[in-house]
Amino acid sequence: MTQNKNPDLTLDDVKHVAALARIQVAESELETIRTQLSDVLEIFAALQDVDTTNVEPTGHVNSVNSVMREDEPSPSLTQEQVLANAPQEYESFFRIKPVLD
């Protein structure tokens, strides 16, 4: 793989990606990371050129079955029933200790 094949990727692009990922990158690492990211983009570009027209899916694309039950409405508890188990109640709401001071 030749380095710098993707000249459009700049050091500012690397800084922007690092900021989005919320990682700190030293100035001395920027060029190395730019080269590595360019190599990754080159690999993805090569993958886009692969003809997969006659390739069968290798996963469970056609046989996905949900293990979850159907989401059907059902009667809910009344406010009084819910609050019956509350350690403390205040004006028809749960009363809890303050989380933030």
Sine and cosine of phi, psi and omega as CSV:
sin_phi,cos_phi,sin_psi,cos_psi,sin_omega,cos_omega
0.00,0.00,0.75,-0.66,0.01,-1.00
-1.00,0.06,0.64,-0.77,0.01,-1.00
-0.98,0.20,0.41,-0.91,0.05,-1.00
0.89,0.46,0.46,0.89,0.04,-1.00
-0.94,0.35,-0.41,0.91,0.02,-1.00
-0.96,-0.28,1.00,0.07,-0.08,-1.00
-0.95,0.33,-0.19,0.98,-0.03,-1.00
-0.96,0.27,-0.33,0.95,0.00,-1.00
-0.99,0.15,0.90,-0.44,-0.07,-1.00
-0.96,-0.27,0.17,-0.99,0.07,-1.00
-0.90,0.44,-0.55,0.84,0.07,-1.00
-0.90,0.43,-0.58,0.82,0.07,-1.00
-0.89,0.45,-0.67,0.74,0.02,-1.00
-0.89,0.46,-0.69,0.73,0.03,-1.00
-0.89,0.46,-0.64,0.77,0.00,-1.00
-0.91,0.42,-0.71,0.70,0.03,-1.00
-0.89,0.46,-0.66,0.75,0.03,-1.00
-0.88,0.47,-0.65,0.76,0.02,-1.00
-0.91,0.42,-0.66,0.76,0.03,-1.00
-0.90,0.45,-0.61,0.79,0.01,-1.00
-0.99,0.13,-0.07,1.00,0.00,-1.00
0.84,0.54,0.72,0.69,0.08,-1.00
-0.85,-0.52,0.54,-0.84,0.04,-1.00
-1.00,-0.05,0.73,-0.68,0.01,-1.00
-0.83,-0.56,0.79,-0.61,0.03,-1.00
-0.95,0.33,0.52,-0.85,0.01,-1.00
-0.83,0.56,-0.57,0.82,-0.02,-1.00
-0.93,0.36,-0.30,0.95,-0.02,-1.00
-1.00,-0.09,-0.21,0.98,-0.13,-0.99
-0.86,0.52,-0.71,0.70,-0.04,-1.00
-0.91,0.41,-0.66,0.75,0.03,-1.00
-0.89,0.46,-0.71,0.71,0.00,-1.00
-0.92,0.39,-0.61,0.79,0.03,-1.00
-0.87,0.49,-0.69,0.72,0.02,-1.00
-0.90,0.44,-0.70,0.72,-0.01,-1.00
-0.90,0.43,-0.68,0.73,0.04,-1.00
-0.91,0.42,-0.61,0.79,0.06,-1.00
-0.88,0.47,-0.65,0.76,0.05,-1.00
-0.89,0.46,-0.67,0.74,0.02,-1.00
-0.89,0.45,-0.70,0.71,0.01,-1.00
-0.90,0.44,-0.57,0.82,0.04,-1.00
-0.90,0.43,-0.65,0.76,0.03,-1.00
-0.90,0.44,-0.70,0.71,0.02,-1.00
-0.90,0.44,-0.60,0.80,0.05,-1.00
-0.89,0.45,-0.64,0.77,0.03,-1.00
-0.92,0.40,-0.62,0.79,0.02,-1.00
-0.90,0.43,-0.53,0.85,0.02,-1.00
-0.92,0.40,-0.38,0.92,-0.01,-1.00
-1.00,0.08,-0.13,0.99,-0.03,-1.00
-0.97,0.26,0.77,-0.64,0.02,-1.00
-0.99,0.11,0.91,-0.41,-0.01,-1.00
-0.92,-0.39,0.38,0.92,-0.07,-1.00
-0.83,0.55,-0.73,0.68,-0.08,-1.00
-0.98,-0.20,0.36,0.93,-0.01,-1.00
-0.99,-0.11,0.81,-0.58,0.01,-1.00
-0.96,0.27,0.57,-0.82,0.08,-1.00
-0.87,0.49,0.58,-0.81,-0.03,-1.00
-0.97,-0.23,-0.02,1.00,-0.03,-1.00
-0.97,-0.24,-0.44,-0.90,-0.03,-1.00
-0.97,-0.22,0.61,0.79,-0.11,-0.99
-0.83,0.55,-0.66,0.75,-0.09,-1.00
-0.99,-0.12,-0.04,1.00,-0.09,-1.00
-0.79,-0.61,0.61,0.80,0.00,-1.00
-0.99,0.15,0.85,-0.53,0.05,-1.00
-0.87,-0.50,0.75,-0.66,0.01,-1.00
-0.96,0.26,0.70,-0.71,0.06,-1.00
-0.99,-0.10,0.03,1.00,-0.02,-1.00
-1.00,-0.01,0.51,-0.86,0.05,-1.00
-0.97,0.25,0.30,-0.95,0.06,-1.00
-0.91,0.42,0.60,-0.80,0.02,-1.00
-1.00,0.04,0.99,-0.14,-0.04,-1.00
-0.90,-0.44,0.67,-0.74,0.02,-1.00
-0.92,0.40,0.54,-0.84,0.05,-1.00
-0.57,-0.82,0.31,-0.95,-0.02,-1.00
-0.88,0.48,0.61,-0.79,0.02,-1.00
-0.95,-0.30,0.16,-0.99,0.01,-1.00
-0.97,0.26,0.44,-0.90,0.10,-1.00
-0.98,0.20,0.25,-0.97,0.01,-1.00
-0.88,0.48,-0.61,0.79,0.01,-1.00
-0.91,0.42,-0.64,0.77,0.01,-1.00
-0.91,0.41,-0.64,0.77,0.00,-1.00
-0.92,0.39,-0.72,0.70,-0.06,-1.00
-0.96,0.27,-0.19,0.98,0.00,-1.00
-0.89,0.46,-0.48,0.88,-0.01,-1.00
-0.98,-0.17,0.09,1.00,-0.02,-1.00
-0.96,0.28,0.70,-0.71,0.04,-1.00
-0.87,0.49,-0.63,0.78,0.06,-1.00
-0.60,-0.80,0.54,-0.84,0.00,-1.00
-0.76,-0.64,0.57,-0.82,0.05,-1.00
-0.59,-0.80,0.90,-0.44,0.03,-1.00
0.76,0.65,0.75,0.66,0.06,-1.00
0.94,0.35,0.41,0.91,0.06,-1.00
-0.76,-0.65,0.34,-0.94,0.15,-0.99
-0.93,0.38,0.65,-0.76,0.09,-1.00
-0.93,-0.37,0.81,-0.59,-0.02,-1.00
-0.79,-0.61,0.23,-0.97,0.08,-1.00
-0.93,0.36,0.52,-0.86,0.04,-1.00
-0.86,0.52,0.69,-0.73,0.01,-1.00
-1.00,0.02,-0.63,0.78,0.01,-1.00
-0.90,-0.44,0.60,-0.80,0.06,-1.00
-1.00,-0.04,0.00,0.00,0.00,0.00
